[in-house]
Amino acid sequence: MKFKINQDHFSNGLQQVLNVVATRSTMPILSNVLIEARDGQIELTTTNLDLGIRCRIKADVEQPGGLTLPVRKLATIVRELPQAEVFVESSENNQAKIASGGSLFKIMGIGTDEFPPLPTFENRHVFELTQDSVLNMLKSVSYGQSTDENRYILNGVYFNFSDDKLTLVATDGRRLALTALETDVAADNGGSLILPAKTVAELERLLGKGEKLKIAFNDRQVAFDIEIDDDGDSGLSDQLYLVSKIVEGNYPNYRQVIPKETEHRVKIERELMLECVHRAALVTSDKSNSVKLKVSKNLLEISGSSSEYGESHESMAIAYDGPEVQVAFNPQFLMEPLKALTKDEVFFEFKDELSPGLFKTLDNFICVIMPLRLN
């Protein structure tokens, strides 16, 4: 293998595939990146056996071939090289020579035959969507995933393709976020999957580099073909490919958590409420981590208190003419959906101090938040 490549492009490509690699792995090969050179480009692939990623970068390939090298060390070396042109050549004993300007490195690698191939699969459901729409959907629900290892079914985002829409759901049992997008779902193509939290984070990082996104999945795995609109700066060519195991098991029936009716609804300014909750929460502590919402005629009051720090009080004008209602919530659970949404117009629905609060928007977004006991 022998090729010449732009340093920025090489560095950028390595950054794309670096995140997947575990910091400590029992198998040395899983700490390596598979580099394959051919047809005017190099392919970089990494995997941790649950999640794998591949990207292609333009390069002048003199001799096709492949090798695996320690990805973190390689990324650090490439980033520090002195000149824009980098020459890479592999030798018989799985060693790579990397030269740039007056710098020369010889790095020990492992042969390609030990590298586990990324899975390819058939019998799958395939959907084409836009990257921006899926990215916005993920951001508007992903904060709701559970981090409790005992409830592994909830450690991810649920994707459901049915009834001519894609629905995304995340919940940790104390709050639930749901968003939906209309899309064509043929009768024989519908299906669902639970995308693990690590893959969700990776997808949020990678999306938005181009227009199209293809999702293909079966009962055990899901693959994302992420189109790249190359402006020439990144050196990435045509697409990124991400393949992941899915969380096995049945997602709980989330529809029964969404209240059928709430008695009161107020329109709120998202940014303003976010700021008020944030300030009110400044005096809360780990022991008393709640803010109280008091709704009265044309007024929403938000207050926080703790024995350690004292009290806070915020008020904002709203259009409301119903009875006075007080409800307490975890401030984080109020702030996360408000931060994640982009629409300014958000509705807050509530019933009484024992019932969940709901954030809604006009475009198929709901966030259900369980109340806390009023002190």
C-alpha positions as CSV (number, residue, x, y, z in Angstrom):
1,M,0.0,0.0,0.0
2,K,1.3,3.4,-1.0
3,F,-0.5,6.7,-1.2
4,K,-0.2,10.5,-0.9
5,I,-2.9,12.5,0.9
6,N,-3.7,16.0,2.2
7,Q,-2.9,16.2,5.9
8,D,-6.2,18.1,6.8
9,H,-8.3,15.5,4.9
10,F,-6.5,12.6,6.6
11,S,-6.9,14.2,10.0
12,N,-10.5,15.0,9.4
13,G,-11.3,11.4,8.3
14,L,-9.6,9.9,11.3
15,Q,-11.7,12.2,13.6
16,Q,-14.8,10.9,11.9
17,V,-14.1,7.3,12.9
18,L,-12.3,7.8,16.2
19,N,-15.3,8.0,18.6
20,V,-16.4,4.5,18.0
21,V,-13.1,3.0,19.3
22,A,-13.2,1.9,23.0
23,T,-10.5,3.5,25.2
24,R,-9.6,0.1,26.6
25,S,-10.2,-3.0,24.5
26,T,-9.3,-6.6,25.3
27,M,-8.6,-7.2,21.6
28,P,-5.7,-5.0,20.2
29,I,-7.2,-5.0,16.7
30,L,-10.3,-3.1,18.0
31,S,-8.0,-0.2,18.9
32,N,-6.9,0.0,15.3
33,V,-8.3,1.7,12.2
34,L,-8.5,-0.4,9.0
35,I,-6.9,1.6,6.1
36,E,-7.7,0.4,2.6
37,A,-6.3,2.3,-0.4
38,R,-7.7,1.9,-4.0
39,D,-9.3,3.8,-6.8
40,G,-8.2,7.3,-5.9
41,Q,-9.3,7.1,-2.3
42,I,-8.7,5.5,1.1
43,E,-11.3,3.9,3.2
44,L,-11.1,4.2,7.0
45,T,-13.0,1.7,9.2
46,T,-13.3,1.3,12.9
47,T,-15.5,-0.9,15.1
48,N,-16.1,-1.9,18.7
49,L,-18.2,-5.0,17.5
50,D,-21.5,-3.2,18.6
51,L,-20.9,-0.1,16.4
52,G,-18.9,0.4,13.3
53,I,-18.1,3.3,11.0
54,R,-16.5,3.7,7.6
55,C,-15.6,6.8,5.7
56,R,-13.8,7.5,2.4
57,I,-11.2,10.2,1.7
58,K,-9.7,11.3,-1.6
59,A,-6.0,10.3,-2.0
60,D,-3.4,9.7,-4.7
61,V,-3.1,5.9,-4.6
62,E,0.1,4.6,-6.1
63,Q,-0.2,1.0,-4.8
64,P,-3.5,-0.4,-3.6
65,G,-3.5,-2.4,-0.3
66,G,-4.5,-2.3,3.3
67,L,-3.2,-2.2,6.9
68,T,-4.6,-1.5,10.4
69,L,-2.9,1.0,12.7
70,P,-3.5,2.2,16.3
71,V,-6.1,4.9,15.6
72,R,-5.6,7.3,18.5
73,K,-1.8,7.4,18.0
74,L,-2.2,7.8,14.3
75,A,-4.7,10.6,14.6
76,T,-2.3,12.5,17.0
77,I,0.6,12.0,14.7
78,V,-1.2,13.1,11.5
79,R,-2.6,16.2,13.3
80,E,0.9,17.2,14.3
81,L,2.6,16.7,10.9
82,P,4.4,19.8,9.6
83,Q,3.3,19.9,6.0
84,A,0.1,19.6,3.9
85,E,1.3,16.6,2.0
86,V,1.5,13.2,3.7
87,F,3.1,10.1,2.2
88,V,2.1,6.7,3.6
89,E,3.7,3.4,2.7
90,S,3.3,-0.1,4.2
91,S,5.9,-2.8,4.3
92,E,5.8,-6.6,4.5
93,N,6.0,-6.8,8.3
94,N,2.8,-4.7,8.9
95,Q,4.7,-1.5,9.5
96,A,3.7,1.8,8.0
97,K,6.0,4.6,7.1
98,I,4.5,8.1,7.4
99,A,6.4,11.0,6.0
100,S,5.7,14.7,5.8
101,G,8.3,17.5,5.3
102,G,11.2,16.6,7.5
103,S,9.1,14.2,9.7
104,L,9.3,10.5,9.4
105,F,7.4,8.0,11.5
106,K,7.4,4.2,11.4
107,I,4.3,2.8,13.1
108,M,3.7,-0.9,13.9
109,G,0.3,-2.2,12.7
110,I,-1.7,-5.5,12.5
111,G,-2.6,-7.3,9.3
112,T,-6.0,-6.7,7.8
113,D,-7.1,-10.3,8.0
114,E,-7.6,-9.9,11.8
115,F,-9.9,-7.0,11.5
116,P,-13.6,-7.9,12.0
117,P,-15.6,-6.9,8.8
118,L,-18.6,-4.6,9.2
119,P,-21.8,-6.6,8.8
120,T,-23.8,-6.5,5.7
121,F,-27.4,-7.8,5.8
122,E,-30.5,-8.6,3.8
123,N,-34.2,-8.9,4.5
124,R,-34.3,-5.4,5.7
125,H,-36.6,-2.4,5.9
126,V,-35.2,0.6,4.0
127,F,-36.1,4.2,4.3
128,E,-34.8,7.4,2.7
129,L,-35.1,10.6,4.8
130,T,-33.4,14.0,5.0
131,Q,-30.5,14.3,7.5
132,D,-31.8,17.6,8.9
133,S,-35.2,16.2,9.8
134,V,-33.8,13.1,11.6
135,L,-31.2,15.2,13.4
136,N,-33.8,17.6,14.7
137,M,-36.0,14.7,15.8
138,L,-33.2,13.0,17.6
139,K,-32.2,16.2,19.4
140,S,-35.8,16.8,20.5
141,V,-36.0,13.5,22.3
142,S,-32.6,12.0,23.0
143,Y,-32.2,13.8,26.4
144,G,-35.1,11.6,27.6
145,Q,-33.1,8.3,27.3
146,S,-32.5,6.4,30.6
147,T,-28.9,5.9,31.8
148,D,-29.9,3.2,34.3
149,E,-28.1,0.0,33.2
150,N,-30.8,-2.2,34.8
151,R,-33.4,-0.8,32.4
152,Y,-31.4,-1.4,29.3
153,I,-34.5,-1.4,27.0
154,L,-34.8,2.3,27.8
155,N,-31.1,3.1,27.1
156,G,-31.8,4.3,23.6
157,V,-34.2,6.0,21.3
158,Y,-37.1,4.0,19.9
159,F,-37.7,4.3,16.1
160,N,-41.1,3.2,14.8
161,F,-42.0,3.2,11.1
162,S,-45.8,2.7,10.8
163,D,-49.1,4.4,9.8
164,D,-47.2,6.5,7.3
165,K,-45.0,8.2,9.8
166,L,-41.7,7.8,11.7
167,T,-42.1,8.2,15.5
168,L,-39.1,8.7,17.8
169,V,-39.6,8.1,21.5
170,A,-37.2,8.3,24.5
171,T,-38.1,7.8,28.2
172,D,-36.5,7.1,31.5
173,G,-39.7,6.4,33.4
174,R,-40.0,9.9,34.9
175,R,-40.4,11.8,31.6
176,L,-41.1,10.9,28.0
177,A,-40.3,12.7,24.8
178,L,-42.0,11.9,21.5
179,T,-41.8,13.4,18.0
180,A,-43.2,12.2,14.7
181,L,-42.6,12.9,11.0
182,E,-44.9,12.0,8.1
183,T,-43.2,9.6,5.7
184,D,-44.3,6.9,3.3
185,V,-44.4,3.5,5.0
186,A,-45.4,0.6,2.7
187,A,-47.4,-2.1,4.5
188,D,-44.6,-4.7,4.1
189,N,-41.8,-2.2,5.0
190,G,-43.0,-1.0,8.5
191,G,-41.0,-2.0,11.5
192,S,-39.3,-0.7,14.7
193,L,-36.0,-0.7,16.5
194,I,-34.3,0.6,19.6
195,L,-31.2,2.5,18.8
196,P,-28.5,2.4,21.6
197,A,-27.5,5.6,23.3
198,K,-23.9,5.4,22.0
199,T,-25.2,5.2,18.4
200,V,-27.7,8.0,19.0
201,A,-24.8,10.3,20.1
202,E,-22.7,9.2,17.1
203,L,-25.5,9.9,14.7
204,E,-26.2,13.3,16.2
205,R,-22.5,14.1,15.6
206,L,-22.4,12.9,12.0
207,L,-25.7,14.1,10.6
208,G,-26.0,17.5,8.9
209,K,-23.1,17.1,6.5
210,G,-25.3,16.5,3.5
211,E,-28.9,16.1,2.3
212,K,-29.9,12.4,2.2
213,L,-29.9,9.7,4.8
214,K,-30.7,6.1,4.1
215,I,-31.8,3.8,7.1
216,A,-31.8,0.1,6.6
217,F,-32.5,-2.4,9.4
218,N,-33.4,-6.0,10.3
219,D,-34.1,-7.6,13.7
220,R,-30.6,-7.3,15.0
221,Q,-28.8,-4.4,13.2
222,V,-29.3,-1.0,11.6
223,A,-27.2,0.8,9.0
224,F,-27.1,4.5,8.2
225,D,-25.8,5.7,4.8
226,I,-25.0,9.4,5.4
227,E,-24.5,11.4,2.2
228,I,-21.7,14.0,2.3
229,D,-22.0,17.3,0.4
230,D,-18.3,17.8,-0.1
231,D,-17.2,21.4,-0.3
232,G,-13.6,20.3,-0.9
233,D,-12.5,21.3,2.6
234,S,-13.1,18.0,4.4
235,G,-11.8,15.7,1.7
236,L,-14.5,13.2,2.6
237,S,-16.1,11.6,-0.5
238,D,-19.7,10.7,-1.1
239,Q,-20.8,9.1,2.2
240,L,-20.3,7.9,5.7
241,Y,-21.5,4.5,6.6
242,L,-22.5,3.7,10.2
243,V,-23.7,0.2,11.3
244,S,-24.9,-0.7,14.8
245,K,-26.4,-3.5,16.8
246,I,-29.9,-2.6,18.1
247,V,-31.1,-3.1,21.6
248,E,-33.0,-6.4,21.7
249,G,-36.3,-6.5,23.4
250,N,-39.8,-4.9,23.3
251,Y,-40.1,-1.2,24.0
252,P,-42.8,-0.5,26.6
253,N,-46.2,0.8,25.5
254,Y,-45.4,4.5,25.7
255,R,-48.9,5.6,24.5
256,Q,-50.4,4.8,27.9
257,V,-48.1,7.3,29.6
258,I,-49.4,10.2,27.5
259,P,-52.4,11.8,29.3
260,K,-55.7,11.6,27.3
261,E,-56.8,14.9,28.6
262,T,-55.3,17.9,30.4
263,E,-57.6,20.6,31.6
264,H,-55.5,23.7,31.1
265,R,-53.3,24.9,28.3
266,V,-51.1,28.0,28.1
267,K,-48.9,29.3,25.3
268,I,-45.4,30.1,26.5
269,E,-42.4,31.9,25.1
270,R,-39.8,29.0,25.1
271,E,-36.7,31.1,25.6
272,L,-38.2,33.2,28.4
273,M,-39.5,30.2,30.3
274,L,-36.1,28.4,29.9
275,E,-34.3,31.5,31.3
276,C,-36.8,31.7,34.3
277,V,-36.5,28.0,35.2
278,H,-32.7,28.2,34.9
279,R,-32.5,31.1,37.3
280,A,-35.1,29.7,39.7
281,A,-33.1,26.4,39.8
282,L,-29.9,28.2,40.9
283,V,-30.8,27.9,44.6
284,T,-31.9,24.2,44.4
285,S,-29.7,21.5,45.7
286,D,-29.3,17.7,45.2
287,K,-31.5,17.2,48.2
288,S,-34.3,19.5,47.2
289,N,-34.0,19.5,43.4
290,S,-37.4,20.9,42.4
291,V,-39.0,24.1,41.2
292,K,-42.6,25.0,41.8
293,L,-44.8,26.3,39.0
294,K,-47.8,28.4,40.1
295,V,-50.3,29.4,37.5
296,S,-52.8,32.1,38.2
297,K,-54.7,34.7,36.2
298,N,-52.3,35.8,33.4
299,L,-49.3,34.9,35.5
300,L,-46.8,32.1,35.7
301,E,-44.6,32.1,38.8
302,I,-41.6,29.8,39.1
303,S,-39.8,29.4,42.5
304,G,-37.0,27.3,43.9
305,S,-35.7,26.8,47.4
306,S,-33.3,24.8,49.5
307,S,-32.2,24.9,53.2
308,E,-28.6,25.3,52.0
309,Y,-29.0,28.3,49.7
310,G,-32.3,30.0,50.2
311,E,-35.1,31.0,47.8
312,S,-35.7,32.3,44.3
313,H,-38.7,33.7,42.6
314,E,-39.4,34.4,38.9
315,S,-42.6,35.5,37.2
316,M,-43.7,35.8,33.5
317,A,-46.9,37.0,31.9
318,I,-49.1,34.4,30.2
319,A,-52.6,34.3,28.8
320,Y,-54.6,32.3,31.3
321,D,-58.0,32.7,32.9
322,G,-58.5,29.4,34.8
323,P,-58.2,28.4,38.5
324,E,-54.9,28.7,40.4
325,V,-52.8,25.5,40.0
326,Q,-49.4,24.6,41.6
327,V,-47.1,21.8,40.4
328,A,-43.5,20.9,41.2
329,F,-41.0,19.5,38.7
330,N,-37.4,18.6,38.4
331,P,-36.0,21.7,36.8
332,Q,-33.7,19.7,34.5
333,F,-36.7,17.9,33.1
334,L,-38.3,21.3,32.3
335,M,-35.1,22.8,30.8
336,E,-34.0,19.9,28.5
337,P,-37.0,19.9,26.1
338,L,-37.1,23.8,26.1
339,K,-33.4,23.8,25.1
340,A,-33.8,21.1,22.5
341,L,-36.7,22.6,20.7
342,T,-36.2,25.3,18.0
343,K,-39.8,26.6,17.7
344,D,-40.5,29.7,19.8
345,E,-44.2,28.8,20.3
346,V,-44.6,26.0,22.8
347,F,-47.7,25.0,24.8
348,F,-47.6,23.9,28.4
349,E,-50.6,21.7,29.5
350,F,-51.4,20.7,33.0
351,K,-54.3,19.5,35.2
352,D,-53.5,19.5,38.9
353,E,-50.5,19.0,41.3
354,L,-50.6,15.2,41.0
355,S,-50.8,15.0,37.2
356,P,-48.0,15.1,34.6
357,G,-47.1,18.4,32.8
358,L,-46.9,18.4,29.0
359,F,-44.9,20.4,26.6
360,K,-46.3,20.4,23.1
361,T,-45.6,22.1,19.8
362,L,-47.8,22.4,16.7
363,D,-45.6,19.9,14.8
364,N,-46.0,16.5,16.5
365,F,-43.8,17.0,19.5
366,I,-44.9,16.0,23.1
367,C,-42.9,15.8,26.3
368,V,-44.6,14.3,29.4
369,I,-43.0,15.2,32.7
370,M,-44.0,13.5,36.0
371,P,-44.6,15.9,38.9
372,L,-42.8,15.9,42.2
373,R,-44.5,16.1,45.6
374,L,-45.2,19.7,46.7
375,N,-43.3,20.4,49.9
